[in-house]
Amino acid sequence: MRVTTTNILSQNLSLAGALLVSISCLSVPSVSYSDELKLESLSMRTRMSEKTVLGEDAPEDFEELDVSANFRLPWHNFLTENLGADMRLMASAGILRGAGDNALVLSVIPEFVLKSDSGRFGLDFGVGGVFTSQYEFGSQDFGGPFQFAITLGLSAPLYEKIGVGYRFMHYSDAGLNGPGTTGIDFHMIEFSYSL
């Protein structure tokens, strides 16, 4: 059973990665150019956990408060006159709270981003990695300090360079640490400042 669960989760993560690469490749035919790595925006986010973790029940409730920096990777493309596609790197650091315990959380997630020509409206999807300084919270065990992360976000302008957004985030060890581990889902509100 363990091998089957691990294989299924690994295949799903591989499929998500392949989808991200395929979308990137499909958008290349129009005018495309590269820049150097550039800090694009800073964000502060607060997260509330969801009691279900991609279909399963989670035994504990979690909150997270973090800050993130978004770096434009050296590739972007204009799909149409009003719509662009970028690759960026989202790096974050924060505090995860659950079952009366606190943990440091660090993440690095490459993202595929669709955005308006002004860059203010956006939709992003990413798959990356998360490190947690603690991985057992009450009756919930993440399985280890390294977790895979999947994220989907929406952003919109609020005032001048300030934006607001919604982000879904999922952490899971994808079965690497055996059966009996449970990941975590977050719904978050995000405030950002564009540089």
TARA-V852924 format. One record per pair of residues at least 6 apart in sequence whose ideal C-beta (glycine too) atoms are under 6 Angstrom apart, sorted by the first residue. I is the first residue (numbers start at 1). J is the second residue. Records with the same first field share a line. If there is no record, write none. Layout:
BEGIN
I = J / J
END
This chain:
BEGIN
2 = 178 / 179
5 = 175
6 = 175
9 = 174 / 175
13 = 174
16 = 127
17 = 127
20 = 112
23 = 112
27 = 77 / 79 / 85
32 = 77
34 = 74 / 75
35 = 74
37 = 71
38 = 72
39 = 71 / 195
40 = 70 / 72
41 = 70 / 192 / 194
42 = 69 / 193
43 = 68 / 190 / 192
44 = 67 / 191
45 = 66 / 188 / 190
46 = 65 / 189
47 = 64 / 186 / 188
49 = 61 / 62 / 184 / 186
50 = 185
51 = 58
53 = 182 / 183 / 185
58 = 182
59 = 139 / 140
60 = 98 / 99 / 137 / 138 / 140
62 = 98 / 184
63 = 97
64 = 94 / 96
65 = 94 / 95
66 = 92 / 94
68 = 90 / 92
69 = 91
70 = 88 / 90
71 = 89
72 = 86 / 88
73 = 87 / 88 / 89
75 = 87
76 = 86
77 = 85
78 = 84
79 = 85
82 = 117
84 = 115
85 = 114
86 = 113
88 = 111 / 113
89 = 110
90 = 109 / 111
91 = 108
92 = 107
93 = 106
94 = 105
95 = 102
96 = 103 / 105
98 = 137
99 = 137 / 138
101 = 137
103 = 132 / 133 / 134
104 = 133
105 = 132
106 = 131
107 = 130 / 149
108 = 128
109 = 126 / 128 / 149 / 151
110 = 126 / 128
111 = 124 / 126
112 = 125
113 = 122 / 124
114 = 123
115 = 122
120 = 157
121 = 156
122 = 155
123 = 154
124 = 153
125 = 152
126 = 151
127 = 150
128 = 149
130 = 147 / 149 / 171
131 = 145
132 = 145
135 = 142 / 144 / 145
140 = 182
141 = 181
143 = 173 / 177 / 181
144 = 173 / 177
147 = 171 / 173
148 = 172 / 174
149 = 171
150 = 170
151 = 169
152 = 168
153 = 165 / 167
154 = 165 / 166
155 = 163 / 165
157 = 163
158 = 164
161 = 193 / 194
162 = 193
163 = 192
164 = 191
165 = 190
167 = 188 / 190
169 = 186
170 = 185
171 = 183 / 184
172 = 183
173 = 181
END
